[in-house]
């Protein structure tokens, strides 16, 4: 994001081929970006040369590039009274900036001389502090040079203007092909735009030169997670974990965070809370973890005061508001969630993206405009063929539209046991089976949950829906079960009507004749005085048709 504050003063006349007896120095390691090796030599040299200011400043330089901003800051602060050290205050301000100490960084910058680095840092500070007026002022001071344009691209990236950042990087690459890191920056932007395969392809250019890059390895792992699964991503990150002692210090938090994500939330409560105010994604992923655990209040407390700035934050806050609102029956909170969904779905930058269409579909769903929801979900269905949540939600839309065949197919595509065992899933699939004339499948589904607390509702659904659709045999069995549980008059009346209906179907030849024995057996389970009259009539018909009952 911000380029190196101090460049190594490497001698220009340094030959590419060093003599055999060349003494290895810290600068040799710095040239190779091995800041850990440089630190080792510098500390050894400092032990021999006490109070060597130049060596200590190089030590701070190495600490900074290893992400150990605190140690770098302490060295710069220790020399802050030495007015003869060039760029000291701006370097100290950079440390403060990376430590999130923005007021301190601004104060120290006031003591530094005007410089290009100072302008760029003030530009970034304005963004971090949300000062749009100052941001535009410093924007005007940026020149058409590589360093300033990189800073501008970084701000575009941080404000989710990924295409604008890509345009700057592409322009810079025309005259700076050897700036391989531009490929990594573009890959980050394409990752944010959900073009994971493109991101991975661009990374290969940098990988050939610097296969041990921390940022590259981490981004590659994230691409693999999106393209494949957490296992593929985790195996990629193991390379970073194996060389943890020599990698950048700030990488450790990122690795811990991403490992939680790749492992589907495993260890979330041990890792994410401490990172909430360090990595922006940590708060969002902790909210997601709480939602998956059904701890919706905890999710709400974590996100209620968040002012959304990027689509992901709008979306997650919308989901939490809707979930909690539905739990509490709070229509105002549901409306807030619906409004957030609509903002993302209707925005010019997101309306044609997959998340954007999902958001518009969610907004329309909450308004009950299911025909429009179906259009939006159909346009992105191919991207979610194996996504259980998508198939479950789309099935509910199809069910609401009376498209029972499509709804049944989507419900059956769901593989998650958590969803399949839920009452809503079982109830809706039961209804689909019945409406698709598969009453036996509905009955089999009931038998699987016969001993659960929700079984009575499913049984009532089978009894009534099968009756309405002339599937009288399953209706009769369901009413028979209900009557055994509770001798309510309406259960007998339903059973009597269903038995009469199945008898009529047998007489008309629409059902096998030998099924009349089962109907008579079912009727004998009732103590109602009308039973004997019905059985007598059925037996008479059976005798006339030479059927043994």
N, C-alpha and C positions, 0 to 999 in steps of 0.2 A: 504494500500500500504506500509506504513512504520509503524512499530510497535511502541508502547508507548515508549517515550524517557526516562521516569522515572517511575518506578513502585512504587505503594504505599508501604510504609514501614509498613506493617501490622504486628503486633506482632505475632510471630509463636505460642505462647502459648495461643492465643485468643481462647476461648472455643466457640463451635458452639451454645450452649445455654447460653444466657446472663442472668445475674441476673435480677430480676424484677426491681431493682433500678439502672440498668445500665444507665449511662448518654449517650444520643445520641450524637455522634461526627461526624465531617465531614468525617472521614475515614469510618464510617458506610455507609454513602451515596455513597462514592466512590466505596466501595465493591459491591454495587448494581448498579453501573454505573449511579447513579442519580447525575450528576455533577451540575445540577441546585440547588438541595437541599444542596449539599456540599458547593456551592458558598454562599448560604444564611447564613449558619452557620459560614463559614470562615470570611465573611465580618463583622458579629456580633462580632466574637472573636477578629478581628483586631482592631475594634473600642475600645475594652477594653485593648488590648495589643499593643500599638503603637510601630512601628518599629520592629515587630517580623518577622525576615527574613524567618524563616521556614514557618510561616503561609502564607506569601506573595508568597513564592515559590509554596506552595500547591494551592494558588489562581491561579497562572499562569498555573499550571498543569490542573486545572479544566477548565479555559478559553480555553486552547489548545484543550482539549477533547470535548468541546462544539463547536469547530470550530471558536472561537473568537480569531484568531491568533494575531490580532492587539493588543488587551489588554494583551495577554500573552507576546508578544514581548516587550511592554512598561515596564512590570515588570522586565523581564530579562535584558533589557537595563539599567534600573535603578540600577541594582546590578552588572553591568558588571565590575565595578572597584574593586569589592570584589573578590580577587583572591582565596579566600578560599572556594568558593562554587563549589562543584564538578559538572561537566557536564553542567555548566552554558552556555558556549559558543556553545556547540553542540545543546543545547536546543534552544538557540536564533537563531542559524542557521536553525533549523527545522521550526521555526516560519517564518523566511524570505522565506524559501523554499515554504511553503504553501501560502504565500502572493505573490508568483511569483517574489520575489526580489532575483533572482539567483546570480547576482554579489555580493550582500551584504552577502548572505549565504556563498558563497565561501570565501570571505574575513574573515568572523568571524570564519569559520572552521580552517583557518590558525592559529588562536590563541588557538584552543582547543587541548587537548592531544589526542594521537592516541587511538582509541577505535573502537569496532565493529560497533557502531551506526554511527560514523564518516565515516567509509569506505562505509557503506550502503548509507549514504546521499550523499557522493561524487559520488557514482555509479549512483544515480538518477539525480544528478546535471549534470553529463556528458551527460546523455540522453536528459535532458531538453535543454541543450546548444548545442546539436548536435555534440558533440566532440566524434567521434567514437574511436579515439585512446585511450583517457582517459577511455572511457567506457569499452574497452577491458582490460585495465590495472587493473581497479578496479574489473572487472569481475574475473580476475585471483586471486584476494585477497579474494574472497568470499569463505567461508568454507561450509562444508556439515552439517550445523546446520539449525534449523528451521527458525530462523530469516533471515539468508542470503538467504536461498532457497525461502522464501516468497518474498524477494526483487527481486530475479531473475525472479520469476514467474510474478511479477508486471511489470517488464520491458518487458517481453514477451507479456503480455496483452497490454501494451501501444504501442507496435510495431505491434499489430494485429496478433501476433503469438499465437492464442488462444489455439490450440491443445497442443503446447509445455507447456503452462501454466497449462493446465488441467493435463498433465502427471506429473508435479511437485506436484500439489495438491493431486493427487491420491497416489503418493508415500509417501507424508507426512502423509496421513490419515491412512496408514497401521499401523504405530506405535503411532498415535496420534488421536485416535477415539474421544477423548473428545474435540478436537479442532473443535467445531461445525461451526465456521466461515469459515472454509475451504469449507463447502457446499455452502455458499453464493458466495465465490470467483469462485467456479466452475460454479455456476448458472449464474454468470455474463458472463463467457466465453461461455457457451452454448447459452446464449441469443445473444451474438455477432455472433455466428455461425448459427443463425436462428433456433435453436432447442428450441423453446419457451416452448413446453410441457415438455421436459426434464428439462429445467431450473426451471419450476414451481414445478415439482416433487421433485427436489433436495432441493428447498427452504423449503419444508414442514418439513424437519428434523430440521432446525434452528428455524422455526416458532413455533414449539411446546415448545421450551425453551424460546425464546425471541420474543413473538408476537408483541411487541411494537417497534421493530427495524425499524429505519428510512430507512436504505438501503434496508432492506427486503421488506418493504411496497412499496417503490418506484419501486423496480425491479418487484415485483408482479404486480403492476399496468401496467408497461411497457409490461410484458408478456400478460396481459389481452388485452391490446390495439392491440398487434400483432395477438393474437388468436381470438379475438372477435371484439370489437369496442371501440371507445373513451369513450362512456358512462360507460361501465364496468370499464374501467381504471380510469375514473374520480371519480366514487363512491369509489374506493379503496383509492384514494389519499385524500378523504375528511377526513379520519381518521387522517392523518398527519396534515391537515389544522386545524382541531379541537383542536389539542394539540400543536399548533405552539409555544406557549410561553415556552413549556418545551422541545422542540426538539432541535436538533443541529442547530446552526445558519446558517451553510453553506447549510443546506437543503432548506432554503427558496428560494434561487435563482433556485435551481433544480426543486422545486415544481412549481414555476411560469413558468419556461420554459416548463415543461412537460404538464402543464395544457393548454398552448397554442397549443401544438401538439395534445393533446387529443381532443381539441375543434376545430380541423381542421383549425388552424390559427387565431382563434378569439383572438383579443388583441395582435396580433403579433407586431405591430408597437409600442405599449406601453411597451412591455416587452423585446423583443429580442435584439433591438439595444444596450441596456445597458449591455447585457450579451455576446456580440460578442467576447470580449477578455477575458471572464471569463470561459464560457463553450464552448468547441470546437463545439459542436452540434448546438449552437445558431446561428453561422454564416451560417451553412448549412441549417438550418430550415428557416432562414430569406431569404436565396436565393430561397428556395422552395416556400415560401410565395410570393415573387416577381414574380416568374414564373407563379404561379397560377393566379395572378392578371393581368398577361400580361405586367408587368413592367420589361421587359427583360433587358433593359439597366441598371436599378438599380441592377438587379441580377448579371449582368456582372461586374459592378464596384466593387461589393462586393467580387467577387471570382477571378477576373483576376490575382491578385498578389499572390493568394494562391498556395503554392507548395504542390501538393497532396502527402499524406503520407499513406492514407488508401483507400481501394476500394471505399467507399462512396464518398470521396472527388474527386477521379478520375472520377467517374460516373457523379457526379453533374457538375463538370467542363466541362465534355464532352457534357452534355445536353445543358448547357448555350452556349457553343461555337457553337453548331449546330443550336440552335434556333436563336441566334443573327446573325450568318452567313447567314442563309436562309433569314432572314429579310432584310439584307443589300446586299444580293447577293454576299457575300464574300466567294469565294470558298476556300481560304486559311484557313479561320477560320473554315469552315465546315470540311476541311481535318484535322485540329488540333483536332476537336471533334472526328472524326472518328478514329484517331490514339489513343486517350485516351480510347475509347471504346475497341479497339483492344487489348490494353495493359492489360486491366482487363480480357477480354474474353479469351485471350490466356495464361494468367499466370497460372502456375501449381497449385497455391493455390485456384484460383477462377474458373478455367475452368469448373469444375463439379458442381459448386453452381448455384442456381437459378439466382442471379444477374449476375454471370459470363456468363451464357448462354444468358441472355437478352442483355448483352453488345456485345457479339459476333454477335447476331442477328442484333443489331443496326448497328454495323460496316459493316456487309454484306449488310444490307438494303441500306446504303449510297453508296455502290459500285454497287447496282443494281443486286445483286446475290440472287434473290428472292427465287429460289428453295432451296438454302441452308438456307436461313432465315426461310423458312417454316419448315424445319427439326428441327432447334433449338427451334422454338416456340412450335412445336408439342410436344417436349419432356417435356415441363413445363406447358402445357396447363391446366392440371388438377389442378394446384395450383392457377389458375387465372380465374376460371369459372365465377366468378361474378365481375371481374375487368374490368370496362368500357374501360380504356385506353388500356389494353392488347387486348381485343376483337376488339376494333377499329383499332389498329395497325395490328393485325393479319388479319383482314378483308381486309385491304389495300394490304397486301401481296398476299392473295388469289385472289383479284381482278386483281393484276398485272400478276398473273400466269394464268388468264383466268378461274379460278375455281369459277364461279359465284354463284353456289348454296351454297357452303360453305361460300363464302364472304357474301351473303345475310343473312344467318343464324347468322353470327357473328355480322353484323351490327345491326340486330334486337335485339340482346342480350344487346346492350348498353342501359342503363337506364338514364344516365346523360343528362339532358335537355340542358346543355351547349354544349355538343358534338352533340346531335341530332339536335340542331338549327343551327349548323355551316354549312357553304356553302359546305365544302368538304364532310361532311357526307351526306347531301341531294343529292349532285351531284353524289357521288359514289353509293349511294343506288338506286337512279333513274336508273343509268346505269345497276346495278345488276338486278333490276326488269325487265328491257327491255330485257336483255340478257337471263333471265329466262322465257321469254314469258309471263310476267305479266305486260303488258303495261297499264292496267287499274289501277294497284297499283301505277305505275309511275305517271299517270295522277292525281290520288288522292293526291299524295305527292306534285305535283306542285300546286294544288288548295289551299293547306294549306299555301303556301308562295307566292300566286299570287300577292300580293301587295308589296312584298319586292323588293329591288334593284337588287337582284340576280335572280329574277324569269325569266328574259329574257334569261339568259344563260341556265337555266334548260329547258325552253321551246324549245330552239334551239336543246338541247341535245335530248329531246323526239322526236322532228320532224325528225331529221336526223337519230338517232339510230333506231327508230321504222321503218323508211323507209328501212334502210339496212337489217332489220330482218323480213321484210314482214308483219309487224304489221301496216297495212296501215290506219286503222280507227283512231287510236290515232295519227299517223303521220299527217293525214289530218286535224284533229282538231288543232294540234299544229301549223301547217303551216297557218291555217285559222286565229288563234290568232295573229301570227307574221305579217300576211298580214294586219290585221286591225291596228296594231301598226305602220307599216311602209310599204308603197307600193313599196317594192323592187321587181324587176322582178324574182329573184331567189325564193322568197317566193311563188309567183304564180306558178312557174314551179314545185316547190316541192309539192304544194297543188294539182296541176293538176295530177302529177304522182301518188300521194297517192290515190286520188279519183279514178283514172283509176285502180289502184291496188286493191282497195276494191271492185270495180265493177266486176273486173275479179273474185275475190274470191266468190262473190255472185253468179255469173253466173255458176261457177264450183261447187256450193253447199257447199263451205267451210265456208260461213257466211249466216246468216238468210236473206231470200229474202226481208222481210219488212224493212231491214236496208237501202235499196236503197232510200227510202224517206228521210232519214237523210242525205244521201250523196248529193242528189239534193238540199236540203235546205242549205247545207254547200256551195255548188257551187254558189248559188244565192247571197252569200255575196260578191262575186267578180264582178268587173266591166269589166273584160277582155272579149274581143269579142269572145274568144273561148268557153266561158261558155255555151252559148245557143246551140252550136253544140253538146257539151257533154251531156247537159240535154235532148236534143231532142233524142239522141241515147238511153239514159237510159230509158226515158219514153216509147219509142217504145218497148224496151225489156220487160218492166214492163207490157205493154198492152198485148203483146203476151203471157205473163205468168199469165195474169189475176191478177195482183198485183195493188192495189190502191195506187197512189202516190199523 
